[in-house]
Amino acid sequence: MSGEATVRLFSYGTLQQENVQRETFGRRLAGRPDALPGYARTMVEITDPAVLAASGERFHPIVSETGDPADGVAGTVFTITAAELAAADTYEVSDYRRVRARLASGIEAWVYVRA
């Protein structure tokens, strides 16, 4: 990543798994704990064969905005390249959309939420 522009990506689900990171980004990501306030986590069934193969999981977490600051979702914030963000976009199925959100730490990051 040396010299490349970077972005922050918050993950509360399978993008935290080393096997998914290696399959999606070609490397293990370094991250730090953070949280997404005002959202609640549920599960969604995944049917995409490539995502199922990468994650090994049929049901993946998904978050929806609640508007209640008492709600929050724990996860990990990663610093990645723009190319890696594009790879994450390819990994995520149509149930998700990518938005910018302010994390509990105060930083802004991309996060995949319910479409």
C-alpha positions in Angstrom: 0.0 0.0 0.0 3.0 2.2 0.1 2.3 5.4 -1.8 -1.2 4.4 -2.7 -4.2 6.4 -1.6 -6.1 4.6 1.2 -9.7 4.5 2.5 -11.2 3.1 5.7 -13.6 0.2 5.6 -15.6 -0.9 8.6 -16.6 -4.6 8.8 -18.9 -6.3 11.2 -19.1 -9.6 9.4 -17.3 -11.9 7.0 -14.7 -9.3 5.8 -13.1 -9.7 9.2 -12.4 -13.4 8.4 -8.8 -14.1 7.3 -9.9 -16.6 4.7 -12.3 -14.0 3.1 -9.6 -11.3 3.2 -7.1 -13.6 1.5 -9.7 -14.5 -1.2 -11.0 -10.9 -1.7 -7.8 -8.8 -1.2 -5.0 -11.3 -1.6 -3.7 -10.5 1.9 -4.6 -10.5 5.6 -5.8 -7.0 6.7 -4.7 -5.3 9.9 -7.4 -3.5 11.7 -8.6 -2.1 15.0 -11.9 -2.5 16.9 -14.5 0.1 16.5 -18.3 0.3 16.4 -21.1 1.7 14.2 -23.6 3.7 16.3 -27.3 3.9 15.3 -27.4 0.6 13.5 -28.7 -2.9 14.4 -27.4 -6.2 13.1 -29.5 -9.1 11.7 -28.7 -11.9 9.3 -29.3 -12.4 5.5 -29.2 -15.6 3.5 -26.5 -15.7 0.9 -27.0 -17.6 -2.3 -24.1 -16.4 -4.5 -21.8 -19.4 -5.0 -18.5 -17.4 -5.0 -19.4 -15.7 -1.7 -20.5 -18.9 -0.1 -17.2 -20.6 -1.2 -15.2 -17.7 0.2 -17.0 -17.3 3.5 -18.1 -20.9 4.2 -21.3 -19.3 5.7 -24.8 -19.4 4.3 -26.1 -16.6 6.6 -24.1 -13.3 6.8 -24.6 -10.4 9.2 -26.2 -7.3 7.7 -27.0 -3.9 9.4 -29.8 -1.4 9.1 -29.9 2.1 10.4 -32.2 2.5 13.4 -31.8 6.1 14.2 -31.3 5.2 17.9 -27.9 6.3 19.2 -28.2 3.6 21.9 -28.0 0.9 19.2 -24.6 -0.1 17.8 -22.7 -2.8 16.0 -19.2 -3.9 17.0 -16.6 -4.6 14.3 -13.2 -3.7 12.9 -12.0 -0.8 10.9 -9.4 -1.5 8.2 -7.3 0.8 6.0 -7.3 -0.4 2.4 -6.6 0.8 -1.1 -9.2 2.0 -3.6 -8.6 -1.2 -5.6 -9.3 -3.3 -2.5 -12.5 -1.3 -1.9 -13.5 -2.2 -5.5 -12.8 -5.9 -4.7 -15.0 -5.6 -1.6 -17.7 -4.2 -3.7 -17.5 -7.2 -6.0 -17.6 -9.6 -2.9 -20.7 -8.0 -1.4 -24.0 -9.2 -2.9 -26.9 -7.0 -4.0 -28.5 -7.2 -0.5 -25.8 -4.7 0.6 -25.0 -1.1 -0.4 -21.9 0.8 0.6 -22.3 4.1 2.5 -20.1 6.5 4.5 -20.7 6.5 8.2 -19.2 8.0 11.3 -17.9 5.3 13.7 -17.9 5.5 17.5 -14.2 6.5 17.4 -15.2 9.6 15.4 -13.6 8.6 12.1 -15.5 8.1 8.9 -15.4 4.9 7.0 -17.2 3.0 4.3 -19.6 0.3 5.5 -21.9 -2.1 3.8 -25.5 -1.8 5.0 -28.9 -3.3 4.0 -29.7 -2.2 0.4 
